[in-house]
Amino acid sequence: MYQMLESDAWVITDSCAQLIECIPQLVRDDRRQEDIRKVDGDDPADSARYGLVSGGRLGRCWAGLCAVQGGAGPAPPINR
């Protein structure tokens, strides 16, 4: 998520007030550096993460790198 924000591949608009409010409170999980520590109030961040993963799969992006930007190639198949 951080890499996507940094590269402007993901933009959070003012209409995402709950997400904007919770982001500064997020802390990395000590055991899993790619994840955040579970705390009350992190639901907007979880929702954004799930949305990015599912949208990335549908948009042929994977691991935050789009194929049009020299990314990791096609996404794994979607389980139905």
MIDOSE-1310 file (N, C-alpha, C; in nm, 2 decimals, decimal comma, always signed):
residues 80
myqm	+0,08/-0,12/+0,00/+0,00/+0,00/+0,00/+0,09/+0,12/+0,00; +0,19/+0,12/+0,08/+0,28/+0,23/+0,09/+0,35/+0,26/-0,05; +0,40/+0,15/-0,11/+0,46/+0,17/-0,24/+0,36/+0,22/-0,35; +0,24/+0,18/-0,34/+0,14/+0,23/-0,43/+0,11/+0,38/-0,41
lesd	+0,10/+0,42/-0,28/+0,08/+0,56/-0,25/+0,20/+0,64/-0,30; +0,32/+0,59/-0,27/+0,44/+0,66/-0,31/+0,46/+0,68/-0,46; +0,41/+0,59/-0,54/+0,42/+0,59/-0,68/+0,30/+0,65/-0,75; +0,20/+0,70/-0,67/+0,08/+0,76/-0,72/-0,01/+0,66/-0,80
awvi	+0,02/+0,53/-0,77/-0,07/+0,42/-0,83/-0,20/+0,41/-0,76; -0,20/+0,47/-0,64/-0,32/+0,47/-0,55/-0,33/+0,61/-0,49; -0,45/+0,67/-0,50/-0,48/+0,80/-0,45/-0,59/+0,79/-0,35; -0,58/+0,84/-0,23/-0,69/+0,84/-0,13/-0,75/+0,98/-0,14
tdsc	-0,88/+0,98/-0,17/-0,95/+1,11/-0,18/-1,01/+1,16/-0,05; -1,05/+1,28/-0,04/-1,10/+1,34/+0,08/-1,23/+1,27/+0,12; -1,30/+1,20/+0,03/-1,42/+1,13/+0,07/-1,39/+1,00/+0,15; -1,27/+0,97/+0,17/-1,23/+0,85/+0,25/-1,19/+0,90/+0,39
aqli	-1,27/+0,97/+0,45/-1,24/+1,03/+0,58/-1,20/+0,93/+0,69; -1,27/+0,82/+0,70/-1,23/+0,72/+0,80/-1,09/+0,65/+0,77; -1,06/+0,63/+0,65/-0,93/+0,58/+0,61/-0,82/+0,68/+0,65; -0,84/+0,80/+0,61/-0,75/+0,91/+0,63/-0,72/+0,92/+0,79
ecip	-0,83/+0,91/+0,86/-0,82/+0,92/+1,01/-0,74/+0,81/+1,07; -0,76/+0,69/+1,02/-0,70/+0,57/+1,08/-0,55/+0,55/+1,04; -0,51/+0,59/+0,92/-0,38/+0,56/+0,87/-0,26/+0,61/+0,97; -0,27/+0,73/+1,03/-0,16/+0,77/+1,12/-0,15/+0,68/+1,24
qlvr	-0,25/+0,61/+1,27/-0,25/+0,53/+1,39/-0,20/+0,38/+1,37; -0,18/+0,35/+1,24/-0,13/+0,21/+1,21/+0,01/+0,19/+1,25; +0,04/+0,07/+1,30/+0,18/+0,04/+1,34/+0,21/-0,10/+1,28; +0,33/-0,11/+1,23/+0,38/-0,24/+1,17/+0,37/-0,35/+1,28
ddrr	+0,34/-0,47/+1,23/+0,34/-0,59/+1,32/+0,49/-0,63/+1,34; +0,53/-0,65/+1,46/+0,67/-0,68/+1,49/+0,71/-0,82/+1,42; +0,61/-0,91/+1,41/+0,64/-1,04/+1,36/+0,63/-1,05/+1,21; +0,55/-0,96/+1,15/+0,53/-0,97/+1,00/+0,54/-0,82/+0,95
qedi	+0,65/-0,78/+0,91/+0,68/-0,65/+0,87/+0,59/-0,60/+0,76; +0,54/-0,69/+0,68/+0,45/-0,65/+0,56/+0,31/-0,62/+0,61; +0,28/-0,64/+0,74/+0,14/-0,63/+0,79/+0,14/-0,53/+0,90; +0,02/-0,49/+0,93/+0,00/-0,39/+1,04/-0,05/-0,47/+1,17
rkvd	-0,02/-0,42/+1,28/-0,06/-0,48/+1,41/-0,21/-0,46/+1,42; -0,28/-0,56/+1,45/-0,43/-0,55/+1,47/-0,47/-0,47/+1,59; -0,54/-0,37/+1,57/-0,59/-0,28/+1,67/-0,74/-0,24/+1,64; -0,81/-0,20/+1,74/-0,94/-0,14/+1,72/-0,93/-0,02/+1,63
gddp	-1,02/-0,01/+1,54/-1,02/+0,10/+1,45/-0,95/+0,09/+1,32; -0,89/-0,03/+1,29/-0,81/-0,04/+1,17/-0,90/-0,10/+1,06; -1,03/-0,11/+1,07/-1,11/-0,17/+0,97/-1,11/-0,09/+0,84; -1,10/+0,04/+0,84/-1,09/+0,11/+0,71/-0,96/+0,07/+0,63
adsa	-0,85/+0,05/+0,70/-0,73/+0,01/+0,64/-0,74/-0,13/+0,59; -0,80/-0,22/+0,66/-0,82/-0,36/+0,62/-0,90/-0,36/+0,49; -1,01/-0,28/+0,49/-1,10/-0,27/+0,37/-1,02/-0,22/+0,25; -0,94/-0,12/+0,27/-0,86/-0,07/+0,16/-0,77/-0,17/+0,10
rygl	-0,70/-0,24/+0,19/-0,61/-0,35/+0,15/-0,68/-0,46/+0,07; -0,79/-0,50/+0,12/-0,87/-0,61/+0,05/-0,91/-0,55/-0,09; -0,96/-0,43/-0,09/-1,00/-0,37/-0,22/-0,89/-0,36/-0,32; -0,77/-0,32/-0,27/-0,65/-0,31/-0,36/-0,61/-0,45/-0,41
vsgg	-0,61/-0,55/-0,33/-0,57/-0,68/-0,37/-0,67/-0,73/-0,47; -0,80/-0,72/-0,45/-0,90/-0,77/-0,54/-0,90/-0,69/-0,67; -0,89/-0,56/-0,66/-0,88/-0,47/-0,78/-0,76/-0,50/-0,86; -0,65/-0,52/-0,79/-0,52/-0,55/-0,86/-0,53/-0,68/-0,94
rlgr	-0,60/-0,78/-0,88/-0,61/-0,91/-0,95/-0,70/-0,89/-1,08; -0,81/-0,81/-1,06/-0,89/-0,79/-1,18/-0,83/-0,70/-1,28; -0,74/-0,61/-1,24/-0,68/-0,52/-1,33/-0,54/-0,57/-1,38; -0,52/-0,70/-1,36/-0,39/-0,76/-1,40/-0,27/-0,70/-1,34
cwag	-0,28/-0,66/-1,21/-0,17/-0,62/-1,13/-0,15/-0,71/-1,02; -0,03/-0,72/-0,97/+0,00/-0,81/-0,86/+0,12/-0,76/-0,78; +0,11/-0,77/-0,65/+0,22/-0,73/-0,55/+0,25/-0,58/-0,57; +0,14/-0,50/-0,60/+0,16/-0,36/-0,60/+0,23/-0,31/-0,73
lcav	+0,26/-0,40/-0,82/+0,33/-0,36/-0,94/+0,25/-0,39/-1,06; +0,22/-0,29/-1,14/+0,13/-0,31/-1,26/+0,21/-0,36/-1,37; +0,15/-0,44/-1,45/+0,22/-0,50/-1,57/+0,26/-0,38/-1,67; +0,18/-0,28/-1,67/+0,22/-0,17/-1,76/+0,34/-0,09/-1,71
qgga	+0,37/-0,11/-1,59/+0,49/-0,04/-1,53/+0,60/-0,14/-1,51; +0,60/-0,25/-1,59/+0,71/-0,34/-1,58/+0,70/-0,43/-1,46; +0,58/-0,46/-1,42/+0,55/-0,53/-1,29/+0,58/-0,68/-1,30; +0,51/-0,75/-1,22/+0,54/-0,90/-1,20/+0,47/-0,99/-1,30
gpap	+0,41/-0,93/-1,40/+0,34/-1,01/-1,50/+0,19/-1,04/-1,46; +0,13/-1,14/-1,52/-0,01/-1,16/-1,50/-0,04/-1,21/-1,36; -0,16/-1,17/-1,31/-0,20/-1,21/-1,18/-0,24/-1,36/-1,18; -0,23/-1,42/-1,06/-0,28/-1,56/-1,05/-0,43/-1,56/-1,08
pinr	-0,48/-1,68/-1,12/-0,63/-1,68/-1,15/-0,71/-1,65/-1,03; -0,83/-1,60/-1,06/-0,93/-1,56/-0,96/-1,01/-1,69/-0,93; -1,01/-1,73/-0,80/-1,09/-1,84/-0,75/-1,24/-1,80/-0,76; -1,32/-1,89/-0,82/-1,46/-1,86/-0,83/-1,54/-1,96/-0,75
